[in-house]
C-alpha cells in the first residue's frame, strides 16, 4: 500500500492571489454527490484517511482500447475564462503503461490528461491528448518520487499541464495542447494499465477546482 505523505493545511486551502477555490474534495465517505463513475468496479476503490484509493486495474482509455474502469468524473462549473484542476497523486507503477492521473474528459476518445506512467525502465510524467481516438504526447519527463502534485489549466481552447514534487516548490510546465473537443467536459481521476496478478493502488488527495479571478 502506498504510504501517506503529510500535507500542510496551507496546501489544502491556499490559492494564488488571483485564483478562487470553487470546489475542494476532502475524500470522506460517502463521496460528494457531484461525482459519477464510468464502468465502476465497486470493490476496486475506497476512501480512507482523506484520500481516494483506486486499484490499478487492467484497461486503458488510450485510442481504441476504451476499457478503463473506475473513471471518476465531476462537472467543473466556473464563471471565469480560466479553470484550474489540481490533485496530489501517489502511485508506484511497475509494468509497462501502468499509470494514474488527472483528466479533462469529454468522452473516451476525446480528453487531456496528466499521467504518472511506467515507460520502459523509467517512470515518466506525461501530458497526453486524445482527439477522435488518436492520441499524442505533448511533453514528458523522467520522475522518481512517489508523490506528485498535478495542475491542469484550461482556457477556451488550450490545456496546459504543470507538476511539482512538493507543495513548497514552484510549478514546472509539462506542456500545452489544443483542447480536443467543444462542449461540456468533466474533471476526472483514473488509474489503469495494471497487472492481472497483483494488487496495487493509486492514492489521490487534495483534489480541487479553481477559477481565475479577474
Sine and cosine of phi, psi and omega as CSV:
sin_phi,cos_phi,sin_psi,cos_psi,sin_omega,cos_omega
0.00,0.00,0.62,-0.78,0.02,-1.00
-0.95,0.33,0.67,-0.74,-0.04,-1.00
-0.97,0.23,0.33,-0.94,0.02,-1.00
-1.00,0.01,0.81,-0.59,0.03,-1.00
-0.98,-0.19,0.76,-0.65,-0.02,-1.00
-0.92,0.40,0.77,-0.64,0.06,-1.00
-0.84,-0.54,0.76,-0.65,-0.06,-1.00
-0.94,0.35,0.38,-0.93,0.05,-1.00
-0.87,0.49,-0.54,0.84,0.00,-1.00
-0.88,0.47,-0.58,0.81,-0.01,-1.00
-0.93,0.36,-0.44,0.90,-0.02,-1.00
-0.98,0.21,-0.65,0.76,-0.18,-0.98
-0.96,-0.28,-0.40,0.92,-0.14,-0.99
-0.98,0.21,0.64,-0.77,0.14,-0.99
-0.79,-0.61,0.32,-0.95,0.09,-1.00
-0.87,0.49,0.35,-0.94,-0.10,-0.99
-0.84,0.54,-0.51,0.86,-0.04,-1.00
-0.98,-0.21,0.39,0.92,0.03,-1.00
-0.78,-0.63,0.51,-0.86,-0.01,-1.00
-0.83,-0.55,0.75,-0.66,0.05,-1.00
-0.98,0.21,0.88,-0.48,0.01,-1.00
-1.00,-0.01,-0.62,0.79,-0.03,-1.00
-0.50,-0.87,0.70,-0.71,0.07,-1.00
-0.75,-0.67,0.81,-0.59,-0.04,-1.00
-0.98,-0.18,0.85,-0.53,0.03,-1.00
-1.00,-0.06,-0.07,1.00,0.02,-1.00
0.78,0.62,0.94,0.33,0.16,-0.99
-0.91,-0.42,0.36,-0.93,0.00,-1.00
-1.00,-0.03,0.68,-0.74,-0.11,0.99
-0.97,0.26,0.20,-0.98,0.07,-1.00
-0.89,0.47,0.47,-0.89,0.08,-1.00
-0.80,0.59,0.57,-0.82,-0.10,-1.00
-0.90,0.44,-0.29,0.96,-0.02,-1.00
-0.97,0.23,-0.17,0.99,-0.02,-1.00
-1.00,0.07,0.52,-0.86,0.08,-1.00
-0.60,-0.80,0.53,-0.85,-0.04,-1.00
-0.98,-0.19,0.55,-0.84,0.26,-0.97
-0.93,-0.38,0.81,-0.59,-0.01,-1.00
0.81,0.59,0.83,0.56,-0.06,-1.00
-0.92,0.40,0.69,-0.72,0.20,-0.98
-0.89,-0.46,1.00,-0.08,-0.16,-0.99
-0.85,0.53,-0.51,0.86,-0.03,-1.00
-0.99,0.14,-0.04,1.00,-0.07,-1.00
-0.93,-0.36,0.34,0.94,0.15,-0.99
-0.53,-0.85,0.40,-0.92,0.03,-1.00
-0.32,-0.95,0.32,-0.95,0.05,-1.00
-0.89,-0.46,0.80,-0.60,0.05,-1.00
-0.42,-0.91,0.62,-0.78,0.09,-1.00
0.78,0.62,0.68,0.73,0.08,-1.00
0.96,0.27,0.40,0.92,-0.02,-1.00
-0.61,-0.80,0.47,-0.89,0.16,-0.99
-0.99,-0.12,0.82,-0.57,0.05,-1.00
-0.95,-0.32,0.84,-0.55,0.07,-1.00
-0.93,-0.36,0.83,-0.56,0.14,-0.99
-0.91,0.40,0.69,-0.73,-0.04,-1.00
-0.99,0.15,1.00,-0.05,-0.05,-1.00
-1.00,0.09,0.31,-0.95,0.15,-0.99
-0.91,0.42,0.47,-0.89,0.03,-1.00
0.87,-0.50,0.40,-0.92,-0.09,-1.00
-0.60,-0.80,0.30,-0.95,0.23,-0.97
-0.99,-0.16,-0.22,0.98,-0.22,-0.98
-0.94,0.34,0.80,-0.60,0.06,-1.00
0.76,0.65,-0.85,-0.52,-0.18,-0.98
-0.99,0.15,-0.02,1.00,-0.09,-1.00
-0.96,0.29,-0.92,0.39,0.07,-1.00
0.81,0.59,0.63,0.77,0.03,-1.00
-0.84,-0.55,0.30,0.95,0.07,-1.00
-0.90,0.44,0.65,-0.76,0.01,-1.00
-0.93,-0.37,0.31,-0.95,-0.03,-1.00
0.82,0.57,0.76,0.65,0.18,-0.98
-0.99,0.11,0.91,-0.42,-0.08,-1.00
-0.98,-0.22,0.82,-0.57,-0.12,-0.99
-0.76,-0.65,0.44,-0.90,0.17,-0.99
-0.47,-0.88,0.48,-0.88,0.06,-1.00
-0.92,0.40,0.49,-0.87,-0.01,-1.00
-0.77,-0.63,0.98,0.21,-0.06,-1.00
-1.00,0.07,0.85,-0.52,0.05,-1.00
-0.70,-0.71,0.22,-0.98,-0.06,-1.00
-0.95,-0.31,-0.12,0.99,-0.01,-1.00
-0.99,-0.16,0.01,-1.00,-0.01,-1.00
-1.00,-0.01,-0.02,1.00,-0.01,-1.00
-0.78,-0.62,0.85,-0.53,0.03,-1.00
-0.91,-0.41,0.61,-0.79,-0.05,-1.00
-0.77,-0.64,0.77,-0.63,0.09,-1.00
-0.92,-0.38,0.66,-0.75,0.03,-1.00
-0.67,-0.75,0.51,-0.86,0.11,-0.99
-0.36,-0.93,0.43,-0.90,0.14,-0.99
-0.96,-0.29,0.82,-0.58,-0.08,-1.00
-0.88,-0.47,0.69,-0.72,0.17,-0.99
-0.81,-0.59,0.87,-0.50,0.07,-1.00
-0.45,-0.89,0.31,-0.95,-0.04,-1.00
-0.73,-0.69,0.95,0.30,-0.01,-1.00
-0.92,0.40,0.62,-0.78,-0.09,-1.00
-0.77,-0.64,-0.39,0.92,0.00,-1.00
-0.92,-0.39,0.35,-0.94,-0.09,-1.00
-0.81,0.58,0.79,-0.61,0.04,-1.00
0.96,0.28,0.11,0.99,0.14,-0.99
-0.93,0.38,0.71,-0.70,-0.19,-0.98
-0.40,-0.92,0.22,-0.97,0.19,-0.98
-0.43,-0.90,0.44,-0.90,-0.02,-1.00
0.01,-1.00,-0.15,-0.99,-0.11,-0.99
-0.94,-0.34,0.73,-0.69,-0.14,-0.99
-0.83,-0.55,0.53,-0.85,0.30,-0.95
-0.89,-0.45,0.97,-0.23,-0.36,-0.93
-0.90,-0.44,0.86,-0.52,0.15,-0.99
-1.00,-0.06,-0.77,0.64,0.09,-1.00
-0.30,-0.95,-0.06,-1.00,-0.08,-1.00
-0.88,0.47,-0.35,0.94,-0.06,-1.00
-0.94,-0.34,0.07,1.00,-0.02,-1.00
-0.57,-0.82,0.94,-0.33,-0.02,-1.00
-0.21,-0.98,0.23,-0.97,0.19,-0.98
-0.81,-0.58,0.64,-0.77,0.03,-1.00
-0.56,-0.83,0.44,-0.90,0.15,-0.99
-0.95,-0.32,0.85,-0.52,-0.11,-0.99
-0.85,-0.53,0.53,-0.85,0.32,-0.95
-0.95,-0.33,0.89,-0.46,-0.26,-0.97
-0.62,-0.79,0.58,-0.82,0.10,-0.99
-0.98,0.19,0.83,-0.55,0.00,-1.00
-0.77,-0.64,0.96,-0.27,-0.06,-1.00
0.89,0.45,-0.83,-0.56,0.00,-1.00
-1.00,-0.09,0.08,1.00,-0.08,-1.00
-0.84,-0.54,0.48,-0.88,0.22,-0.98
-0.99,-0.11,0.74,-0.67,-0.05,-1.00
-0.78,-0.62,0.46,-0.89,0.22,-0.98
-1.00,-0.09,0.70,-0.71,-0.10,-1.00
-0.63,-0.78,0.60,-0.80,0.22,-0.98
-0.97,-0.26,0.87,-0.50,-0.12,-0.99
-0.88,-0.47,0.69,-0.72,0.13,-0.99
-0.85,-0.53,0.68,-0.73,0.16,-0.99
-0.85,-0.52,0.80,-0.60,0.04,-1.00
-0.80,-0.61,0.85,-0.53,-0.01,-1.00
0.77,0.64,0.71,0.71,0.08,-1.00
0.93,0.37,0.34,0.94,0.09,-1.00
-0.86,-0.51,0.86,-0.52,-0.10,-0.99
-0.99,-0.14,0.44,-0.90,0.13,-0.99
-0.49,-0.87,0.41,-0.91,-0.03,-1.00
-0.94,-0.34,0.80,-0.60,-0.02,-1.00
-1.00,-0.05,-0.59,0.81,-0.02,-1.00
-0.31,-0.95,0.50,-0.86,0.04,-1.00
-0.40,-0.92,0.42,-0.91,0.02,-1.00
-0.51,-0.86,0.51,-0.86,0.05,-1.00
-0.93,0.38,0.64,-0.77,-0.08,-1.00
-0.60,-0.80,0.79,-0.61,-0.10,-0.99
-0.97,-0.24,-0.40,0.92,-0.10,-0.99
-0.96,0.28,0.41,-0.91,0.01,-1.00
-0.96,0.28,-0.64,0.77,-0.06,-1.00
-0.97,-0.25,0.54,-0.84,0.06,-1.00
-0.51,-0.86,0.66,-0.75,0.16,-0.99
-1.00,0.02,0.76,-0.64,0.10,-1.00
-0.93,-0.35,0.62,-0.78,0.13,-0.99
-0.72,-0.70,0.78,-0.63,0.03,-1.00
-0.85,-0.53,0.88,-0.47,-0.05,-1.00
-0.97,-0.23,0.85,-0.53,-0.07,-1.00
-0.93,-0.37,0.82,-0.57,0.14,-0.99
-0.92,-0.39,-0.24,-0.97,-0.09,-1.00
-0.89,0.45,-0.51,0.86,-0.06,-1.00
-0.65,-0.76,0.08,1.00,-0.06,-1.00
-0.74,-0.67,0.44,-0.90,0.19,-0.98
-0.78,-0.62,0.76,-0.65,-0.03,-1.00
-0.84,-0.54,0.78,-0.63,-0.03,-1.00
-0.98,-0.21,0.60,-0.80,0.04,-1.00
-0.68,-0.73,0.35,-0.94,0.13,-0.99
-0.55,-0.83,0.28,-0.96,0.17,-0.99
-0.44,-0.90,0.61,-0.79,-0.01,-1.00
-0.94,0.35,-0.60,0.80,-0.03,-1.00
-0.68,-0.73,0.27,-0.96,-0.01,-1.00
-0.92,0.38,-0.30,0.95,-0.04,-1.00
-1.00,-0.01,-0.03,1.00,-0.02,-1.00
-0.97,-0.26,0.38,-0.92,0.03,-1.00
-0.96,0.27,0.37,-0.93,0.03,-1.00
-0.95,0.30,0.70,-0.72,0.05,-1.00
-0.95,-0.33,0.74,-0.67,-0.06,-1.00
-0.96,0.27,0.73,-0.68,0.06,-1.00
-1.00,-0.07,-0.65,0.76,-0.04,-1.00
0.28,-0.96,0.11,-0.99,0.00,-1.00
-0.69,-0.72,0.63,-0.78,0.00,-1.00
-0.69,-0.72,0.38,-0.92,0.19,-0.98
-0.95,0.30,0.60,-0.80,0.08,-1.00
-0.89,0.45,0.62,-0.78,-0.12,-0.99
-0.99,0.13,-0.17,0.98,-0.09,-1.00
-0.38,-0.92,0.12,-0.99,0.10,-0.99
-0.94,-0.33,0.19,-0.98,0.06,-1.00
1.00,-0.01,-0.28,-0.96,-0.12,-0.99
-0.97,0.23,0.77,-0.64,0.18,-0.98
-0.87,-0.50,0.21,-0.98,-0.02,-1.00
-0.76,-0.65,0.49,-0.87,0.13,-0.99
-0.97,0.24,0.60,-0.80,-0.07,-1.00
-0.51,-0.86,0.30,-0.95,0.07,-1.00
-0.73,-0.69,0.58,-0.81,0.03,-1.00
-0.30,-0.95,0.37,-0.93,0.12,-0.99
-0.67,-0.74,0.71,-0.70,-0.07,-1.00
-0.44,-0.90,-0.06,-1.00,-0.01,-1.00
0.94,0.33,0.36,0.93,-0.09,-1.00
-0.99,0.16,0.18,-0.98,-0.02,-1.00
-0.98,0.20,0.44,-0.90,0.06,-1.00
-0.98,0.21,-0.45,0.89,-0.20,-0.98
-0.93,-0.38,0.27,0.96,0.02,-1.00
-0.57,-0.82,0.48,-0.88,-0.02,-1.00
-0.95,-0.30,0.93,-0.37,0.09,-1.00
-0.78,-0.63,0.45,-0.89,-0.10,-1.00
-0.77,-0.64,0.58,-0.82,0.17,-0.99
-0.96,-0.27,0.65,-0.76,-0.10,-1.00
-0.90,-0.43,0.86,-0.52,0.01,-1.00
-0.92,-0.39,0.70,-0.72,0.06,-1.00
-0.52,-0.85,0.21,-0.98,0.09,-1.00
0.82,0.57,0.65,0.76,0.09,-1.00
-0.96,0.27,0.70,-0.72,0.09,-1.00
-0.43,-0.90,0.37,-0.93,0.07,-1.00
-0.89,-0.46,0.75,-0.66,0.01,-1.00
-0.81,-0.59,0.29,-0.96,0.13,-0.99
-0.73,-0.68,0.47,-0.88,0.03,-1.00
-0.97,0.25,0.73,-0.68,0.04,-1.00
-0.99,-0.17,0.82,-0.57,-0.02,-1.00
-0.94,0.35,0.00,0.00,0.00,0.00
